[in-house]
Amino acid sequence: MRIFEWPHGKRAALSLTFDDARPSQADIGLPILNEFGVKATFFVSFNLMEERLGAWHDAAKSGHEIANHTVSHPCSGNFPFSRCNPLEEYSLDRMERELHDANAHIEKIFNITPRTFAYPCGQKFVGRGEELRSYVPLVARRFIAGRGFNDEAPNDPTFCDLAQLSGRDADNRPLDALMRDIEAALNNNYWLILCAHNVGARGYQTFDLDALAKICRFARDEKNGIWLDTVEKVAEFVKQTRA
């Protein structure tokens, strides 16, 4: 197996990502990240983003990545919350409008063009049955990277499809389990992308605050050999290195 060479002799890459612009990310997560000088990727949902818009402006100005998560967060209608907006009733054209309109909204608010995308619920299809289609090609044409969710492994930078990167769920997982994922990436020169929603002590879809702080401290320690950066910056390096 070919060994991938990360910058400055690093042994692995790590990206911390957060979905939906939930208030706890702005109120609790950003202060911790900023304390450690860590830049993260935030895949924003606009209705929640509006609740803390000032904080998100500050985050973008300080180097955090603001990225595309569609306009309306469509998932399978098997999720009750998405039954009124199910992927099963989408077409590729409709999804392309979602991607375009979300980018346009972010450009208007932040004066930046999003370069990465996270699949809502980690689902990558529109339609159903014989009419089902993958919308990964739409993401590949518009973005440098697309991130999945609830996947089982980190990304091999020599092989991974940048349009559908594996994202490991960080919510409600103990620190020792998260550290095993980090060690697996270090042992294989891989890129681990952690995905979270809320930030706090406990609760639904919550990245434990103490675990987040300890991971930031571990990753920022030079002796541990981790390049900790946004999805955009790591994806750009992987793309250029493989060219």
Number of C-alpha atoms within 10 A of each C-alpha: 5 6 12 18 15 21 13 9 10 18 21 27 27 23 22 25 26 24 22 23 25 23 19 15 26 22 14 14 22 20 13 18 19 14 11 13 14 20 22 25 23 31 25 26 20 20 13 13 17 15 14 17 16 11 17 24 14 14 20 17 11 12 14 21 25 28 27 30 28 25 19 15 18 26 25 22 15 11 12 11 12 15 15 13 16 19 23 20 16 18 17 17 11 12 20 16 13 19 20 15 15 22 22 16 16 18 14 11 11 15 11 16 16 22 21 28 30 30 24 20 15 17 17 19 20 24 17 13 8 6 9 16 17 13 18 15 14 15 25 17 10 18 20 19 23 27 26 22 22 15 16 11 17 24 23 19 25 17 9 15 15 21 23 22 25 26 27 24 21 26 21 17 14 13 17 10 11 19 15 11 19 24 16 17 23 20 11 16 25 25 32 26 31 24 25 24 23 26 27 20 12 13 12 11 16 19 28 22 17 15 19 20 16 13 17 19 15 16 20 17 11 10 9 14 19 25 21 23 21 25 30 23 16 20 22 15 15 20 15 8 13 10 6
